[in-house]
């Protein structure tokens, strides 16, 4: 597990709890499987751009086109 994956998982958990949502509710709102949410929050799964978009649509996270562009650049840099 990378530091950024663990940090993102903690942030997702924190934001979910701040809204008073269960993991099951977040999974439903974001159209993700609850086991995926569990693994994300533990930092055991890396979130894809698509997952971040689903979390944003569920109103868990906020993003702009610029931040998405930067995440894609970072992802491409890591892959190459």
Buried (B, 14 or more C-beta within 10 A) or exposed (E): EEEEBBEBBEEBBEBBEEEEBEBEBBBBBBEBEBEBBBBBBBBEBBBEEEBBBBBBEBEBBEBEEEEBEEBEEEEEEEEE
